[in-house]
């Protein structure tokens, strides 16, 4: 499973597709405010957009491209 909730932390792992955005949205809407990306190697743009809109606390480090390019966009409050 690429999206899982445990102890109030949403864990994204592996190859997160557009379909995973719906479950992520449900968890965030239900009050989860932390997302662990340490096991993640791909985020579909729908998942990235959701993370940019919700701005949860990001835990862990995903693979290098996500860490270097996408995570700063998710965390940056003034991103376009």
N, C-alpha and C positions, 0 to 999 in steps of 0.2 A: 504494500500500500504506500503510495507516495505522499499522502496527507494523513496524519494521525494526531490526535489530541491526547496528551497525557499530562496531568498535573497542571493544567492551565497553559501549557506550552504546545503550540502547533508545530509539529515536526514535518518538514518537507524533505523528501529524499528521492534520489534517483532522478528520473526524467519527468518533471511535472508538466502536464499537458493542459490545454485549455479546459478540459473537463474537470481538472483538479481545482480550478478557480472557484467553482460553485461550492465545493465542500470547504475550501479555505474561507470564503465569504461567510458561510454558516457559522464556522468556529469564531471568526472575528466578530460577527454580529451577536453571538452568544456571550461575548465578553473576553475572549482570549486576547491578550495584548502583547504576547511574546511569540516570536516565530524563530525556530531553530533551523538554520540552513546548512548545518555541518555535513549532512549526507546528500546534499543536492548537487547535481551536475548539469541540470538544464531547467530553465524556467520559461514557460511559454509567456508571450507578451501579455496575455490576459492576467496571468498570475503577477507579473511585474507591475502592471497597472493597478491591480488591487492592492498590492503592497505599498505602492506610491500613494494611493488615496488614503489608506488606513494608517500608514506610518507606525506599524507596531515596533516594539523593541526587537532588534535582530540579534540572535544568539548564534554562536558558532561561525565557522568559516566554510563557505562552499568552495567549489573548484575555482581556479585562478581567474578565469574570465568573469565569472559572476562577482567574485570578490573585488576585482580591480575596476570593473566598468559598471555593473548594474547596482551593486550595493550602495555606492556613493549616490546614485540617482534616487534610490529608495529613501535614503537617510537625509538627503539635502532638502531642507524646507522650501527653498526657492526654485526647485527644478521646474522646467517648463511643463 
